[in-house]
Amino acid sequence: MTSSPGRMLAPDLARGFMLLLIALAHAPLLITGQDLVNVDERLRPTGSLADQLANLGLTFFVFSRSFPLFAALLGYGLVLIIESRRRRGEPDDEIRSRVRRRGRWMLIFGLGMALLVTPVEILGPYGVITMLIAGVLVRDDRTLRRVIIVVAGIAVITSVVLGFLLSASPTEEAPALALGHLGYAPADLIYRLISWVSGVIINVTLFPVALAVLVGVWAGRRRLLEEPERNLGLLRRIIAVGLPVSIVGAVPLALINTGVLAPGHGWWAQALHVTSGLAGGFAYAAIFGLIGRRVPADARWARPLTAIGQRSLTCYIVMEAALILLSSTAFLGLGAWVGPAGSLLIALAAWLTAAIVANLLQAANRPGPADWLLRRLVNRPRRVAEPVNSSG
């Protein structure tokens, strides 16, 4: 499905970059050799210079920086859906139901991902959050601002709780339970399901995902990415503040990961890393708002990138499947032979695989199959019960 002439490039470019960040974040979690990575993002100090640099890069620019970007873009996209439905004259009650239906199907897609691909997936928790905030999405700006303030206050508290939980968890991941070892035996499927359910609960309740989605809704209502000319000052301030805050906030955890700071500081370092990551994710989105204003809608060089963003759900599934195929011991098992630096090459290969699929679909003028299916499931007309004729 090709871009419409009026379609802005910034959201699609941002989604393509977001997928690359997700690949970079997930690939190290599939390492099964001596550089086993914990799912709480604490990386072991390693003797290899390349691996040390990879660890620092992940800590400063990827871990807890990719999910705010995804969440903000999700919120932004929900606004576009709502505005489109309102232009068609659809009442807010039906729009709210449609948004909740979208969230339910995202949750179901996430369950399928957990059982068939990997339990570390993002569709499930974001589906739950979509259902929870559906009512706010059709309310006015004042209500949205109030909810954001309340959720931000809760996020500060839960980030501290999250920091304590992560720092209190075992520092060594049991090799038999490493994600890269999961197969499809009954015991593995049970472990996948338990891991996925706990991951959904933790992401929804302790990580500031809902806050990031709501900020994305706020940005969508102001069309920050689609009308950057009207918002240049705000976009530049988001970048000027967000990037330094994100980088400085990652310093304590980076010092722990390199062995400079004692692990006892982990609780506040983890909390600071997660909360400052919000600023980084928002800054990434703002960067693409500025880039998009300089790229013509018909720029040929941008088409391969926008093809990914236009089919982000399909590309996400393909990319995660490629990561598992390359890294898991159930398949090619490359995760047993690489450290953090090598895992980043695997992530790039998985992302490029998704990019190739997206561009083949673009050349055929076809939508992403998963994106098409989700739209079909969400937008299918609901059956209305026929009135019962009580007369003889």
Secondary structure, DSSP 4 states (H G I P E B T S, - for coil): -PPPTT--HHHHHHHHHHHHHHHHHHGGGG--STT---TT-PPPP-S-HHHHHHHHHHHHHTTTTHHHHHHHHHHHHHHHHHHHHHHTT--HHHHHHHHHHHHHHHHHHHHHHHHHT-S--SHHHHHHHHHHHHHHHTS-HHHHHHHHHHHHHHHHHHHHHHHHHHHHS-SS--GGG-GGG--SSHHHHHHHHHHHHHHHHHHHHTSTHHHHHHHHHHHHHTTTTT-GGGGHHHHHHHHHHHHHHHHHHHHHHHHHHTTSS-GGGHHHHHHHHHHHHHHHHHHHHHHHHHHHHHS-TT-GGGHHHHHHHHTHHHHHHHHHHHHHHHH-TTTT-GGGT--HHHHHHHHHHHHHHHHHHHHHHHHTT---HHHHHHHHHHHSPPP-PPPP----
